């Protein structure tokens, strides 16, 4: 599709540096199209304030605020947590949000009769893939515009120059210009001093962390939390029933006060390069931990091990933008089956960035104190003799052969 034929564009709009300057750039480079700014509310909280006014001031013709928090939690986060979905220690905060936002963009684009969908992802990152694969799944013929792959701007400093030249208001300056992504699950930090992996993150510097605190500044007394699960879904916190979304908000506050959820890693991006990021995921880190603890008593060995093996594949699919694929759906069906007995209560002790097991119970527990006790029980220990003889038969046979003692005819 030629640029002159693109009359109406739906823009994934966050109000951040990238998407703020995209609006005037589109008007200059795409024949002054009708621009529909769509802000996906995935729990950015204060970042959403004043977004509609800013979008109109910078040239948008229409604005949508799509409330996607519960959809992201129920459709993506909880199924991923149940799967044990972790990519190189990363708990997927950004990857969780992109598919659900992209799906909403397509729905609005179709309803508005848009010619194209635009996003502000850079050509170096994973998000461009996540957005575009989801768009292709639901609107395979839709034109996609990615300004970072078209314009002459080469850095965030040049973006700021462009914004200042076009009177685009910014909430950042050149000294605090970290690249951040925030939702109810996490906050990521990239850029500036973090680009050198030798530099220690400034955890104790006021204003650097937003969702959690440095463990060094956490209270000297531990905090206990109990989480109830039903079929792998968190349903109550400290005995109080709540939705999974409500629980994440509550655990963010509790975990944040105790310095939970900090991660500093150099990860392998889908596009081939390594990148360094600092992540804050207080509530999510607690939920993942509690779920894993409950599974230790509810899943049999073979299921637990196969699930752990498949979790790597599941995580790569999500990280690589392949959420809406047949393989991910098949893996989710397997995970759902494994969660039928993952019901029970987990108690954790939170202390200065640590999560300490403090108790677990389940009506479906496979743990039997009567069987495993060091005290007297009905377990017949002599059964181990035959088991070891059969289990070790291949090893024993190999040794006899090597020593010339095997009667092999």
TADATA-V277898 format. One record per residue. N is the residue number from 1. RES is the residue in three letters. SS is DSSP state (@ for helix, = for strand, . for the rest). D_CENTER is the distance of its C-alpha to the mean C-alpha in Angstrom with 1 decimal. Layout:
N_RES_SS_D_CENTER / N_RES_SS_D_CENTER
This chain:
1_UNK_._34.2 / 2_UNK_._36.2 / 3_UNK_@_35.0 / 4_UNK_@_38.0 / 5_UNK_@_37.1 / 6_UNK_._33.7 / 7_UNK_._34.8 / 8_UNK_=_31.6 / 9_UNK_=_28.1 / 10_UNK_=_24.8 / 11_UNK_=_22.7 / 12_UNK_=_19.0 / 13_UNK_._19.9 / 14_UNK_._18.0 / 15_UNK_._21.2 / 16_UNK_._20.0 / 17_UNK_@_22.2 / 18_UNK_@_21.4 / 19_UNK_@_21.7 / 20_UNK_@_24.6 / 21_UNK_@_26.8 / 22_UNK_@_25.9 / 23_UNK_@_28.0 / 24_UNK_@_31.3 / 25_UNK_@_30.6 / 26_UNK_@_30.3 / 27_UNK_@_33.5 / 28_UNK_@_35.3 / 29_UNK_@_34.2 / 30_UNK_._33.9 / 31_UNK_._37.2 / 32_UNK_._36.1 / 33_UNK_._33.9 / 34_UNK_=_33.0 / 35_UNK_=_29.4 / 36_UNK_=_27.1 / 37_UNK_=_24.3 / 38_UNK_=_21.3 / 39_UNK_=_18.9 / 40_UNK_=_15.9 / 41_UNK_=_15.6 / 42_UNK_._12.0 / 43_UNK_._13.1 / 44_UNK_._14.2 / 45_UNK_@_17.4 / 46_UNK_@_20.2 / 47_UNK_@_18.9 / 48_UNK_@_20.1 / 49_UNK_._23.6 / 50_UNK_._26.2 / 51_UNK_@_24.0 / 52_UNK_@_26.5 / 53_UNK_@_29.4 / 54_UNK_@_28.0 / 55_UNK_@_27.2 / 56_UNK_@_30.8 / 57_UNK_@_32.3 / 58_UNK_._30.7 / 59_UNK_._32.1 / 60_UNK_._29.9 / 61_UNK_._32.1 / 62_UNK_=_29.8 / 63_UNK_=_26.6 / 64_UNK_=_24.1 / 65_UNK_=_21.6 / 66_UNK_=_19.5 / 67_UNK_=_18.1 / 68_UNK_._14.8 / 69_UNK_@_13.1 / 70_UNK_@_14.5 / 71_UNK_@_14.0 / 72_UNK_@_10.2 / 73_UNK_@_10.3 / 74_UNK_@_13.1 / 75_UNK_@_12.6 / 76_UNK_@_9.0 / 77_UNK_@_7.1 / 78_UNK_@_10.4 / 79_UNK_@_11.4 / 80_UNK_@_8.4 / 81_UNK_@_9.2 / 82_UNK_@_12.7 / 83_UNK_@_12.4 / 84_UNK_._11.2 / 85_UNK_._8.5 / 86_UNK_._8.0 / 87_UNK_=_8.9 / 88_UNK_._11.6 / 89_UNK_._10.5 / 90_UNK_=_7.2 / 91_UNK_._4.5 / 92_UNK_._2.0 / 93_UNK_@_2.9 / 94_UNK_@_5.4 / 95_UNK_@_5.1 / 96_UNK_@_4.6 / 97_UNK_@_7.5 / 98_UNK_@_9.7 / 99_UNK_@_11.2 / 100_UNK_@_12.2 / 101_UNK_@_13.7 / 102_UNK_@_15.5 / 103_UNK_@_16.9 / 104_UNK_@_18.3 / 105_UNK_@_19.7 / 106_UNK_@_21.6 / 107_UNK_@_23.0 / 108_UNK_@_24.3 / 109_UNK_@_25.6 / 110_UNK_@_27.5 / 111_UNK_@_28.9 / 112_UNK_@_30.0 / 113_UNK_._31.5 / 114_UNK_._29.6 / 115_UNK_._30.4 / 116_UNK_=_27.2 / 117_UNK_=_23.6 / 118_UNK_=_22.7 / 119_UNK_=_19.5 / 120_UNK_._19.3 / 121_UNK_._17.1 / 122_UNK_._19.0 / 123_UNK_._20.5 / 124_UNK_._18.9 / 125_UNK_._15.2 / 126_UNK_._12.7 / 127_UNK_@_12.2 / 128_UNK_@_15.8 / 129_UNK_@_15.3 / 130_UNK_@_12.4 / 131_UNK_@_14.6 / 132_UNK_@_17.8 / 133_UNK_@_17.1 / 134_UNK_@_16.1 / 135_UNK_@_19.2 / 136_UNK_@_21.3 / 137_UNK_@_20.4 / 138_UNK_@_21.7 / 139_UNK_._24.2 / 140_UNK_._25.3 / 141_UNK_._28.3 / 142_UNK_._26.6 / 143_UNK_=_27.2 / 144_UNK_=_24.2 / 145_UNK_=_24.9 / 146_UNK_=_23.0 / 147_UNK_@_25.1 / 148_UNK_@_23.7 / 149_UNK_@_25.2 / 150_UNK_._28.5 / 151_UNK_._29.5 / 152_UNK_._31.3 / 153_UNK_._29.0 / 154_UNK_._27.8 / 155_UNK_._26.0 / 156_UNK_@_24.6 / 157_UNK_@_28.1 / 158_UNK_@_29.6 / 159_UNK_@_27.2 / 160_UNK_@_28.5 / 161_UNK_@_32.0 / 162_UNK_@_31.5 / 163_UNK_@_30.2 / 164_UNK_@_33.2 / 165_UNK_@_35.6 / 166_UNK_._34.4 / 167_UNK_._34.3 / 168_UNK_._30.6 / 169_UNK_._29.6 / 170_UNK_._26.8 / 171_UNK_._25.2 / 172_UNK_._24.8 / 173_UNK_._27.5 / 174_UNK_._27.9 / 175_UNK_._27.6 / 176_UNK_._24.3 / 177_UNK_._22.8 / 178_UNK_._19.4 / 179_UNK_=_16.8 / 180_UNK_=_14.2 / 181_UNK_=_11.3 / 182_UNK_=_10.9 / 183_UNK_._9.8 / 184_UNK_._10.4 / 185_UNK_._7.1 / 186_UNK_._7.6 / 187_UNK_=_10.1 / 188_UNK_=_10.5 / 189_UNK_=_14.1 / 190_UNK_=_15.8 / 191_UNK_._19.5 / 192_UNK_@_22.9 / 193_UNK_@_23.7 / 194_UNK_@_20.3 / 195_UNK_@_21.3 / 196_UNK_._23.7 / 197_UNK_._22.0 / 198_UNK_._25.2 / 199_UNK_._24.6 / 200_UNK_._23.4 / 201_UNK_._20.9 / 202_UNK_._22.9 / 203_UNK_._21.3 / 204_UNK_._24.6 / 205_UNK_._25.3 / 206_UNK_._25.4 / 207_UNK_._22.9 / 208_UNK_._20.5 / 209_UNK_._18.0 / 210_UNK_._17.2 / 211_UNK_._15.0 / 212_UNK_._16.5 / 213_UNK_._19.7 / 214_UNK_._21.1 / 215_UNK_@_22.0 / 216_UNK_@_25.5 / 217_UNK_@_25.8 / 218_UNK_._24.5 / 219_UNK_._27.3 / 220_UNK_._29.7 / 221_UNK_._29.5 / 222_UNK_._26.7 / 223_UNK_=_24.9 / 224_UNK_=_24.7 / 225_UNK_=_22.3 / 226_UNK_=_22.7 / 227_UNK_=_20.3 / 228_UNK_=_21.7 / 229_UNK_=_20.1 / 230_UNK_=_21.7 / 231_UNK_._20.9 / 232_UNK_._17.5 / 233_UNK_=_16.7 / 234_UNK_=_16.9 / 235_UNK_=_20.0 / 236_UNK_=_21.7 / 237_UNK_=_21.3 / 238_UNK_._24.5 / 239_UNK_._26.4 / 240_UNK_=_25.4 / 241_UNK_=_24.1 / 242_UNK_._21.2 / 243_UNK_._18.5 / 244_UNK_@_14.9 / 245_UNK_@_14.2 / 246_UNK_@_17.1 / 247_UNK_@_16.1 / 248_UNK_@_12.8 / 249_UNK_@_15.0 / 250_UNK_@_17.7 / 251_UNK_@_15.7 / 252_UNK_@_14.4 / 253_UNK_@_18.1 / 254_UNK_@_19.3 / 255_UNK_@_16.8 / 256_UNK_@_17.2 / 257_UNK_@_21.0 / 258_UNK_._20.8 / 259_UNK_._18.9 / 260_UNK_._15.9 / 261_UNK_._12.5 / 262_UNK_=_13.7 / 263_UNK_=_12.6 / 264_UNK_=_14.7 / 265_UNK_=_14.4 / 266_UNK_=_15.9 / 267_UNK_=_13.7 / 268_UNK_=_15.1 / 269_UNK_._14.2 / 270_UNK_._15.0 / 271_UNK_._17.9 / 272_UNK_._19.6 / 273_UNK_._19.4 / 274_UNK_=_18.0 / 275_UNK_=_16.4 / 276_UNK_=_16.0 / 277_UNK_=_13.4 / 278_UNK_=_13.3 / 279_UNK_=_10.3 / 280_UNK_=_10.9 / 281_UNK_._9.0 / 282_UNK_@_12.2 / 283_UNK_@_11.8 / 284_UNK_@_8.7 / 285_UNK_@_10.5 / 286_UNK_@_13.6 / 287_UNK_@_12.4 / 288_UNK_@_11.2 / 289_UNK_@_14.5 / 290_UNK_@_16.6 / 291_UNK_@_15.6 / 292_UNK_@_16.4 / 293_UNK_@_19.7 / 294_UNK_@_20.7 / 295_UNK_@_20.3 / 296_UNK_@_22.6 / 297_UNK_@_25.5 / 298_UNK_@_24.7 / 299_UNK_._24.0 / 300_UNK_._26.9 / 301_UNK_@_26.7 / 302_UNK_@_26.7 / 303_UNK_@_23.9 / 304_UNK_@_21.7 / 305_UNK_@_22.4 / 306_UNK_@_21.9 / 307_UNK_@_18.6 / 308_UNK_@_17.4 / 309_UNK_@_18.8 / 310_UNK_@_17.1 / 311_UNK_@_13.6 / 312_UNK_@_13.9 / 313_UNK_@_14.8 / 314_UNK_@_12.2 / 315_UNK_@_9.4 / 316_UNK_@_11.6 / 317_UNK_@_12.1 / 318_UNK_@_8.6 / 319_UNK_@_8.3 / 320_UNK_._11.9 / 321_UNK_._11.7 / 322_UNK_._13.6 / 323_UNK_._12.1 / 324_UNK_._15.5 / 325_UNK_._17.6 / 326_UNK_@_20.1 / 327_UNK_@_18.7 / 328_UNK_@_15.3 / 329_UNK_@_17.4 / 330_UNK_@_19.8 / 331_UNK_@_17.2 / 332_UNK_@_15.9 / 333_UNK_@_19.7 / 334_UNK_@_20.1 / 335_UNK_@_17.4 / 336_UNK_@_18.8 / 337_UNK_@_22.2 / 338_UNK_@_21.2 / 339_UNK_@_20.1 / 340_UNK_@_23.5 / 341_UNK_@_24.7 / 342_UNK_._21.6 / 343_UNK_._23.3 / 344_UNK_=_24.3 / 345_UNK_=_23.8 / 346_UNK_=_22.2 / 347_UNK_=_23.4 / 348_UNK_=_21.8 / 349_UNK_=_23.5 / 350_UNK_=_21.6 / 351_UNK_=_23.5 / 352_UNK_._23.0 / 353_UNK_._19.4 / 354_UNK_=_20.2 / 355_UNK_=_19.4 / 356_UNK_=_22.6 / 357_UNK_=_23.3 / 358_UNK_=_26.0 / 359_UNK_=_26.6 / 360_UNK_=_25.4 / 361_UNK_=_27.4 / 362_UNK_._27.3 / 363_UNK_._30.1 / 364_UNK_._28.9 / 365_UNK_._28.8 / 366_UNK_._30.2 / 367_UNK_._31.1 / 368_UNK_._34.9 / 369_UNK_@_36.6 / 370_UNK_@_39.9 / 371_UNK_@_38.9 / 372_UNK_@_37.2 / 373_UNK_._39.4 / 374_UNK_._41.6 / 375_UNK_._44.3 / 376_UNK_._46.6 / 377_UNK_._45.2 / 378_UNK_._46.3 / 379_UNK_._44.3 / 380_UNK_._46.8 / 381_UNK_._45.9 / 382_UNK_._48.5 / 383_UNK_@_46.3 / 384_UNK_@_44.3 / 385_UNK_@_47.4 / 386_UNK_@_47.3 / 387_UNK_@_43.6 / 388_UNK_@_43.7 / 389_UNK_@_46.7 / 390_UNK_@_45.0 / 391_UNK_@_41.6 / 392_UNK_._43.5 / 393_UNK_@_46.0 / 394_UNK_@_44.5 / 395_UNK_@_44.3 / 396_UNK_@_47.8 / 397_UNK_@_49.2 / 398_UNK_@_47.7 / 399_UNK_@_49.4 / 400_UNK_@_52.7 / 401_UNK_@_52.7 / 402_UNK_@_52.2 / 403_UNK_._55.0 / 404_UNK_._57.4 / 405_UNK_._57.6 / 406_UNK_._56.0 / 407_UNK_._58.6 / 408_UNK_._57.2 / 409_UNK_._60.6
